[in-house]
């Protein structure tokens, strides 16, 4: 069936009306690519994480999470903070509590930079964590590349920011006390 000349003249007008109608239809929001991230040290504190990533990260907190078969230790000296900073080491008798985030992919490079991945400070590791009875797999975390032979105490600033993150994000009270005691004993030793 062939269009008449009046239909052909009307076609641009109809297309314009159709385009306007489509523009008025509410568009569904684009879902931003993201990744899961398990923080167990100073990054548990959304305020401190914001300092490095350049934007508010509290909205990206999913909540407290647990990683089985690991324990915490201060096996890295941070040149920036001039103290021992947290690391995780395998231990089949322990569990590390931390904060599970769902971060936008656009923050990935800044997070790697914060963890000194380009300089060989930490490296990415894929783990599985539990949150509210659900297992999250392929979760990013960071572990120290060149571990110290023995733990090095945190300074007061690092001590406080780690505890602030643990408490703010709702880690179990017993774990917060365990973390406090571990850091306190290390400080007393040095």
N, C-alpha and C positions, 0 to 999 in steps of 0.2 A: 504494500500500500504506500503510495507516494503522498508526501505532504504538499498541501496547497501553498501558494505564495503567501497568503495571509497567515497560515500556521507557521511558516518559516520566519515571517516578520515578528510574530508573537513569541517565538521560541526564546530569544534572549530575555524578554520580560519575564516569562515563566521561570527560566533558570534563575534570574535574579530573585524572584519571590521565594523560590525553593531554597536558595542559599540563605536568605534572611531567616526563613523558618528554621533551618538547621542551626544557624548561629544562635537562635534563641533557645535551643534545646540545651538543658543543663548537661555539661560534660562530666563524666566520671573522673575523679582525680587520678592522676598518674601515680602508680605505686613506685616509689623510689627503690632502686636496688639496694639491698642491705646485707649485713652479715652479723652473726652472733659473736659476741666477745665476752670472755670470762675474765674479770679483773679480780685480783687477790691482794694487791698492794695499794699504792697511793691512788691508782685509777679507780678504786672502789668509790672514791669521793667524787661525785659529779662536779663539784665546784672546782676541784683541782684538775679534773679532766678537761673542763671547759677552758682552763688557762692554756692548755696545749693545743686543743682542737679548734679554738676560736669561736665556739658557739655553745649555747646551753645544751648540756647532755642529759639533764635530769629526765626529760621526756622520753629518752631512749632506754631508761632503766626498766628491765622486766622484773627483776627482784633478786632475792638471795638464791644462790645455787650451790650445789655441792659437787666436788670432784673426788671420787674415791681413788684409793691407792696412791696418793701423793701426800706430802707434808711440806710445810713452809720452812724456809731457812733463809738467813741473810748471807747468801753466798756470792754477793757482788758488791764491790765498792763503787759507788757512784761518784764520779769526778765532779759532777754538777752540784750534788748535795753534800759531798765530802763525808760520806757515812756508808754504812751497810744498807743495802736495799733488798727487798724480798725476791725470792726465787722459789721454785717448786722442784722437789726431787721425788722420784718414785719411792714409795713406801707402802707395801701391801697392808699395813696395819693402821693406816691413817686416812684422814679425809681433810681436804682443804675446802673451807667455806669462802665464798666470794660473791661477786655481783655479776649477774648476767645482763648484758646490754644487747639491744638490737640497733646497731649503728648504721647510718647511711653509708653506702660504699664510697661516697665522695670523701669521707673522713679516714679512709684506710691508709693512705700515704702519710697523713699527719700523725696517725697512731703509730705507724712503723717508725717514724722519725722520733717521736717521743720515747719509744722503747729502744732507740739507738740501733735499730736493725741495720741501717747502712754502714755503721761503724763496727758492727760485730758485737754489740753489747748483749742484746737478746735476739732470739730467733722465734719465728712463728711456730706454733705447734697446734695441730688439730686434736681436740679432745671431745669427750662426751660428758655432759653435766646433767644433774637432776635439778629440776625446779618444780615445786608443787606437784610432785608425783609423775611428772613428765620427763622423758629423756630427750635432751637436745643433743644431736650429733653434729659433727663437723663444726664445732665451736672453736673460734680462734682464741688462743692465749699466747703468752710469751714466756720463754724460759731462758735463763742465763746461758750464754755460750761457753765462756771460760770461768768456771766456778772456782771460788776460793777454797782452800783446803779446810778452813774452819770459818765459822760464822763471825761476822763483823757487826757490831752494834749500830743501830740506827741513831741519828741525832734526834733532838727533841721535836724539831719541825716534822720530820718524817714519821716519827712515832705518833704524833697528834693527827696528822692527815690520814694515816692508815686507820686509826681508831674512829675518827670522824666519819669516814666512809663506811666502815663496818656498822656503826650504830645508825647512821642516817638511812642506810639501805636495808636495815632490818635483819642483819645477821643474828643468829641465836645469841642470847646473852651469855651463855656458858662459853661459846666460842670467842666472843669479844673479851671475856676475862682471860681465857687461855692465851689469846694474842697479846693482851696487855702484859700478863705475867712473863711471857717469853721475851718480849722486848725489854721489859724492866730488868730481868735477870741479865740479859746481854749488856745492858748499859751499866749495871753494877759491876760486872766482871771487868769492864774496860775503864 
